[in-house]
């Protein structure tokens, strides 16, 4: 297995520190607002990485922090006139609900900054004692010039980092790039006692303290978004290695690309976001996961309704393949899915290449349908497809929202009957309307009027009616049951007689 390591800048053979055990830390949320699809992108990607490591028989211990005290939390809590702890707790609960809805496996532990003050103070004091940090004005800062290889993760030197970053120069700092470990509190802010006066932890030190406490002095994988490489993760390395004296703090640094909405990254601070809650109101969790995993975790991804709708159709194809009620094979042949499993593993072994791995699953789904139509036993192949899709990709492949209904005999391209038939509660008028639209689409396809055929298909999809073309014929799938009024409006718009 090979993984891309931000620290080395290339792909490396994955060899955990302790053979079959993987210690994994992923930066969590700052709960001052609803989590958005950008968060979903990151946590779905690391969920799949974790799932695949377990699939490959590694024992994975996974920690994800909650930054429950922060300037943004305090600012919003003051604006809403609620205690910061109450604000953070409310959005932490909502975040947990979002992750559960997306089928993201819970971390082994979600430590919170406010619950780890003792460990944080131990680290800050240790860094001061070793000369890596100094107190000034009630705060404590890390001396970046004390760290000879500061900048190794971002692959930049101090001069380059100062030129490329917005640095808030404080009069109490010895050097402009020094970063805060312990922050002196302002009046009215939450604070904890310390040898330097009342204050609260800096952003960077909390992750080092939690990683150290729950995973040990050196870990295998540290994950997060590419926007965290500098300064957050760079500072984590400096303070962790300074405190323990052990290098490397992290063996493999994995960073996911960022989700964009238009030309900018999606973020709470910019306000250009789609919340996970809003996305789940329109698309299934499987569709959102498939949308995210269709792009490599290190690549940027652009949010679009079209892409999510396409992902929804993709999940329906997988559901259809694993849900077919297969009778005893007429030919006595059994479909062999082993080559697909091997190719899937090869793709995932190459830096968790989910786009290629998904392509393998869709190829397998297509082959299952073709084999089943030919009377070949595909039961074992269906089980393999479901296992790879569910255990590794985290898809649920539920049939409950997908209803297959047979086409009337005169509309079939061949003599064909779908293997999964669940009759939706349609009125006879609604069913006749759908059949009329499908009949018109079939006429267009035979006449090679592909544009109009696609238009009919798209219009039906808008109202929850999905047409799935197969080698043997067409299935009608219902994500929702359209009304007679909806169907008449489609026919009026397309100029089709009722």
Order of alpha helices (4+ residues) and beta strands (2+ residues): beta-beta-beta-alpha-beta-alpha-alpha-alpha-beta-beta-alpha-beta-beta-alpha-beta-alpha-beta-beta-beta-alpha-alpha-beta-alpha-alpha-alpha-alpha-beta-alpha-alpha-beta-beta-alpha
